[in-house]
Amino acid sequence: MNSRERVRTIIAGGNPDRCGFWLGNPHAETWPLYLEVFGARDAEAVRRALGDDFRWICPQWSSYRHPEGRPLFDVQPQGATLGCAGVFADCTDPRAVEDFPWPDPDLLDFSATLAELRAAGDAYRASGFWCPFFHDLADFMGMENYFVAMLERPEVVHAVTRRVVGFYLEANRRFFAAAAGLVDGFFLGNDFGSQQDLLIGPRQFAEFVRPYLGQLVAQGRAAGCQVILHSCGAVGRLIPDFLDLGVDALHPLQARARGMDAATLAERFGGRLAFVGGIDTQDLLVNGTPQEVRAEVRRVKELLGPRLVVSPSHEALLPNVPAANVRAMAEAARLP
């Protein structure tokens, strides 16, 4: 069973030869350290050395080619924080939303992404636009303003969300048509949780997030893709919604967030969807020994396998995660 077959089988709920493994997407500052330790010329060589089954090949940040170099949604100054007010921070009229210079899907160029997908060999290919509309709305308004506007200006929130998600739906429509047969999983991400609980209440999720998330999930399934949803934080209360919408796999299982430990997830949702992640990056992979990492991987596999792709509990591994612990994680993941 090659990597592509393995991960497809895991997510489909079949009988894989073993659990899968994904290194994640290490931070740019981390790669030079791993290249040196593994004696590798590039990131792909590191992944092959570790037996990485999974490739995330996303068109989100590389395919929009505005003639003036503008980003998809030019709403915040570079380096702005989530608390900064965006262009719709004080908007009270949903008709004003139409005046914003929304991105033009005719400026999309998928050639680089398609070439990377074709070069992925027998690895599982996760792709599609990342579609972080929840975060985009926080940029358009400022996070606090966004949450308050759900109560005070719901029509404005819906107007902006429809525009943002509408672009992603059209971008994905074009991308999935161009990438037919090359994509295994539609991988999209929005962080709905903090370390302790949800960022918004279930009622606000049901009105302002779930319908739009449902459109994206349905589009991925209609394109013949398995659907993998990334959501950091304590999102256990939303997993029934994710299942109801048709999500096939959940990533990254923030292991130290409330209710997201492997034992709790196994008890509540074991067998009902696949899991990608679960190996703690807040403490274990930073401070643990390789022996402790191997032991934790074995424990998580016993609880969540076989519908499990072992991976860090946040994909952007920082330079404080030793390569020895990454190697230990990969080796333990690949054991039957």
N, C-alpha and C positions, 0 to 999 in steps of 0.2 A: 504494500500500500504506500503510494507516494504521499508527499505532504498535502497536495491539493485534494486527493481522495480522502486522506485522513481527516482533515478539518471539515470538509463537506459532510463526511459521515458523522463526525462528532456533533455538528450543529443540527443535522437532520435527525439525531436521536437513534442512529444505527449502532453497529457494533464495530468500532475502530480497533486497530491492532494495539493502540495505546492512546494515552492522552496526548494532546498537541502541545507545542511550545511556541511562544512568540516573545522575542526579546523586548518588544515595544519599540518606541521611537526615541532613543536617547537624545538628550540635549546636545546642541552643537558643540558645547564646550567639553562634553564627555567623550565624543568620538575619538579625538586624538589620543586619549589615554588608552582606550580599548584597542585602537589600531596598533599602538606600541606593544601592549601586553600580548596580543594575539599574533603579532608579527604579520599583520594584514595590510594590504595596499589600499583597501577601501572598505566601506561599511558592508557591502555585500559579502566580501570575504569573511568578515567577522560572523555574519549571520550563517553562512555555510559551515564555518568551523563549529558553531554552536548547535547546528541541526535545527535552525529556525524554520518552522513550517509555514509562516504567515508573512505576507507582504502587504503593507498599507500604501496604496498608490493613489493619491488623492489629487483631483484636478482643482480643488478649491483655490489654491494660492498661486497657481502657475498658468492658468488658462485664460485669465481675463487680460486682454491686450488693449487697454485704452490708449489712444494716440498721444495723450498728454500724461500718461503714466499714473492715472488716478486709480485708487483701489476700488473694489466692488462697491463698498458703502463708505463714502468719504464724509464721516460724521463727527470725528473726534481728532484733535491734534495729536501728532505722534507722541507716544509716551503718556497719554492721558490715562487716568485711573477710571475704574468702574463708577466712581462717585461723581465724575465730571459731568456737567450738564451737556447733553447733546443737542442736535438741531431741533428736536421736537420736545424739548424739556418743558416748554411753556405753551405748547400748541393746544388750543381748545376747539379748533374747527377741523374735523376730519377731511374736509375738502382741500385744506391747505397741504395735506400730505401729497396730493398729486403734483404739486409744484416742485417737489424735490427732483434733482437730476438722477433718476433711477438708472441702474446699469442696463446697458444694451446687450441682450444675449447674442446679437450678431457680432459682437467683438470677442466672442469666445473662440479659442484655438486649442483643440485637444491633442494636437500632434505629439507633443512631448509626453503626455500621459499615456497615450496609446502605444507609443514606442516602448515605454517602461513596462506596460502591461504585457506586451508581446515578448519582452525579454525576461519575464518572471520565471520561466522554466516550469518546473512542476510544483511551485509554491502556490498556496492558496492566495487568491488576489482579492483583497478588500478595497473597494473603491467607491466612486460616486462623490458628489459634493458633500462636504461635511455638514452643511445646513445648520449652523449654530444660531438659529433665529432667536432663541431666548436671549443669547448674549448680544446679538445684533440689536435687539430692542433695548437692552440695557445701555448699549452705546448710543443709540439714537436719542435716548431720553436721560441717561444717567440711571444707575440701578435703582436708587431710592425713588427717584421720580417715576420710574417705570412701575414699581410696585404700588405706589400711591395712585398713579393714574388708572390702574386696574379698578380702583374703587371710585375715583372721582371723574375720570374721563375715559370710560371703557370704549366708547365709539372711536376715539383716537387710537387707542391701543390696537383695536381690531383693524383699523385702516392701515396702520403701519405694518402690522403683522401680515396682513393679506398681501401687501406689496413685496415684503421681504420673501415670504414663502412662495409667492407667485413667481419671483425670479428663480428661486431654487428649483421649483417644479419644472419650469421651462428649460433651465440649464441641464437638469438631470434628464429630461426628455431627450434632448439633443445628445447628451453624453452617452446614455444607455443605447441609443440607436447606433452611434458611431462605434461603441465598444462591444457590440453584440458578440457573445461567445467568449469574451475576454475577462469578464467580471464574475466572481463567485459570490461575493457578499457585498451588499450595500451597507457601508459603514458610515453612520452619522452620529453627531455628538452634540449634546446640550447638558450642562451640569445643573441639575435641579436640586442638589442637596448640599448642605454644609456638613461639618463633622458630626453634628448632633441631630439634624432633622432636615425637613424640606425648606427651601428658601421662600416658597410661597405656600399658602394653604391649599388643601385639596380642592376647595371650591374654585379658587382662582386657576388652579391647574386645569380643572375640568372645562372652564370657560375659555381661557386665553391660550392654552398650550395644547391640550389633548386633541382638539379637532385638526389643528395644523400638523401636529406630529403624525396623526393618523393618515393625513393625505400623503405625507412623505413615505411612511411605511408601506402604504398601499401601492404607491408608485414603484418602490423597490421590488415588492413581491410580483407586481404585474410585469416587471422587466425580467423575471425569472431568477432573481437574486435572493439569497438568504439575507435576512435583515439583522444587523448587529448594531445595537444601540450603546453608545458611550454615555454614561452619566456618573460623574464623581459624586461622592458624598453619601449621606444616609438617605437612600432613595427606596428603602424597603417598602414603604407605604404605597409607592407607585408601581411596583412590579406587577400587581394584578392588572393595572391599566395597560402596562407594556404587553402583557400576555394577551389581553383582550384585543389590542390593536394589531397583533400578529408579529411582534418582535420575536426573533428566533434565538438571539443570544444577547447577553448583557455584559458589558465591559465598563470599568476595570475592577469592580469589587473592592472598594477602598476599605481595606481589611480592618482598620482601626476606627472607622466611622460606626456610629451606633447602628446595630442590627445588620451590619454587612459582613460579619465574620462568617467563615465557611460553615461552621456548625449551624448557625441560625438559618443561613440560606438553604442548606441541605434539608433542614427540618421543614421549612415553609414551602420551598419551591423545587426541591430536588426532583429531577426527571422531567420537569415541565418546560424548561428552557435550558439552553447551554450557557456556560459561564466562561468568560475570557478574563484572566487576571487572578487576583486573590493573594499574591505574595507581597507582603507588606513592604512598602518603600519608605514609610515614615520612621521605622526603627530597625526592623530585622535586616533588610538588605544593606542598610547603612552601617549598623553597629554589630550585627551578628557574625558568627564564624561560619565558614563554609559548611561545617558539620551541622550547625543549627539551621542553616538554610535548607540543606538536604532533608533534614527531619521535618521541617515545616512543609516542604513540597510534598513529601510522602503523606503527611496528615491531610492536607488539602485535597490531594488526589483520592484518598480513601473516602472523604466526605462528599466530594462533588463529582468525581469521575463516574463513568467514562465521558460524560458530556462536559468536558473541561479542556480548555486550552490554557496551560499554565503560563502565567505572564505576570509582570510587576503590577502592583495595585495602582500605579500610575505610570503611563507609558513613557513619559519624558524623564528617563533616568538621569539624575544629576551626577556631577563628577564625584560626589561623596559616596557613591555606590561602587565598592571595589570590584574589579574585574573577576577576582577569585570567587566572589559571591554570585556573580552572574554565571560563571562557569558551573558552579555547584547547582544553581537553579536549573540550568539547561540539562545537565547530566541526570539529575533526579527526575526531571520531567520526562525524559526519553526512556526511562526504565519501564518495562511492562507493568 
